[in-house]
Amino acid sequence: MTEPVLGAEELTTDHLVLRRPVPEDAEIILAVHRDPLSCRHNPSDALRTRAEAEWLFRRWDEKWRANGYGYWVVRGRTEGQPLGFCGVKPTALSGMTALNLFYRLHPAAWGRGVATEAASAVVAWAGATLPGLPLIARIRPDNLPSQRVALKAGLVRASHLDEIGEDGLDWIYARNLP
C-alpha cells in the first residue's frame, strides 16, 4: 500500500487502485447506487437519476475538501474499470466522533475479495493517518457478506453501540474504541 498521508488522493494495494472521485465518476456512482442489489440493505441510498449521482458526487467532494479524506473510487489495477467505492467519513456515535467505514461495490465485483482488500487498505490508512479516531462500520444484521468484510478488515463486533439508522437497526463493528 502507498504511504499513509492525510489528503492522499490515491491508495494502491496488490490488486486495486483507490482514487479520489472526480465529476466524471457520476456515471459509476449512478451505476452502483441504481443497482437494486447494491442498495438492498440500504434502500435509502438508492439513486435513480444522473442528477442524483452528480449531487452525491458533490457531497462526497465537499467531505474531501473539508476533511482531506473521504470515499475513494475502487478500480482494478490491471483492468482499470471502476468497481465501486470505499472510504471513511466523520460520524457521531454514542457521543463520540468516529470514522464511518463505507464500502459499496457493483455486484459484478462481488465474491472476488475486492471489498475486503479495499476495506483493509482504508482501515490501515485510517489507523496510520488518523490514529486517534475510532473506526466503525454500520451494517444491517442480515448483511452477512458486509459483516465478513468488516471482520476481515480488522473490525470487531461492538453490540453495545448498536443503534437505529435510516434503514433500520445498525449493527456496529469497530476498531480503536476509547
N, C-alpha and C positions, 0 to 999 in steps of 0.2 A: 504494500500500500504506500501511497505517497506520504511525505512528511506531514503530520497534522499541523494545520495553521488556521487561525480564525480568518474567515473570508476566502477559504480555499474554494475556488470555483470548480475544481475538478479533483476527484479522488480516483485512484486506479486500484484494481485488485488483479488477481491472476487472470480472470476471465471477463471483467467488467470495467467500464469507464462510467463514472458518475460525474455529471457536469451540471452546473447551474443552468436552469431553464432560460430560454430566450423566447421572444414573442412568437417565433415560428413554431414553437412547441405546442401551441394551442391545438394543433391537429392531433398530436398524440395524447394530450390532456383529454380532448373530447373522445378519442377512440377508447381510451381506458375507462373513463368515467361514464361513457354511454353504454358500455357493455353490462348487461344485467348481472352476469356472473361476478364481475369485478366489484360491484357495489351491493351484492346480495346481502352482506351482513351490515352494511351501512347505506341503506337506501337514501338517506338524506343527502349523500354525496353524489348521487347520480346527476348527470348533465344530459341535456337534450340538444343544445344548440352550440354553434361555434361562438356566439356572443357570450354564452355562459362560460365556455372554456377560456376565452380571452379575459373575462372578468377574473376567473380563478388564477390564470397566469399573473395578472396584475397584483392580486392579493399575495401570491407567493413571492413576487418580486419585491413588494413592499416589505415583507418579512426579511428578505435578504438585505435590503437597503438599511433597515432599522437595526438588524442584529449581526450582520456579517455572516450569516448562515441561514439555511432553510432546507428546502427539498431539492434534491438533485434528480435529473433525468438519468435513468439507468439504461445503458447500452452495452451490447456485447462488444468485446474488444476486437474480435475478428470480423463479424458481420456488420457491426456498427449500427444496426437498427435499434430504435428505441423500444424498450421492453416495458417501461413503467417508471415508477418514482420511488424514492426512498430518501428520508432525511429526518430532521428534527425541527421543532419549533417550541418556543417557550409556552408553558401552560401553567395553570394553577391547579393544585390538587391537595385537598385537605389542609389548606392554609399554607402550603409551601409552593415555591416556584420550582418547576421541574422542566425537563426537556421531554416533549412527547415524540416518541419514535413512530414514524409513519412509513409504511411500505404498501404499495399497491401496484400490481403488475397486470399486464394484459393476460388473459387466460392462456394465450398461446405460449407464454413463457413459464407457466406453472409446471411444477414437477421436475425442474431441471436444476434446482439448487440456487437459482438466481436470487430469490428473496433472501435466503439465508446468507449468501455471500454479500449482497448489498447491505443488509441489516447489520451484519457483523462488521463491515467496513465502517459504517456510520457509528455504530456503538464504540468501536475503537477510536475513531476520530473524536467523538464527543468526550470520551474518557480522557484523552490526551489533551484536548483543546479547552474543554470546559469542565475540569475535574471537580469543581465544587458544586455542580448541579446534579441532582438525582435525574435518572433517565427512566421514563416509564413508557409502557405501551398499553393502550386501551383496546381490549379485544372482547368480542362477543363470546359468551360461553359456548356457543355451538360452532365457533370458527376454529376447529382443531388444527388445520394447516397453519394458520397465523400463530396459534399458541406454540406450535412446534418451532416455528421460525424464531419467535421471541426467546424460547429456551436455548436454542442452538446459538443464538447471538449473545448469550450470556446474561439474560434477564431471568429473574425468578418470580414465581407467583407471590403476590402480596395481597392476599384476600382481605386483609384489614383495611385496604384502601379502595375496595370496590365501590362504585357509585353508578348512579343512573346517568346515562349520556343521552345524546339526541335520539338515538335509535334503540334505546333500551339499556339493560344492565351492561356495564363495562367491567369486565374482569381486568384487574391491574397486574401487570408484570413489571418488575422494577430492577434497577441496579443503582448502587451508590446512594441508598436512602440514608438520611441522617440518623 
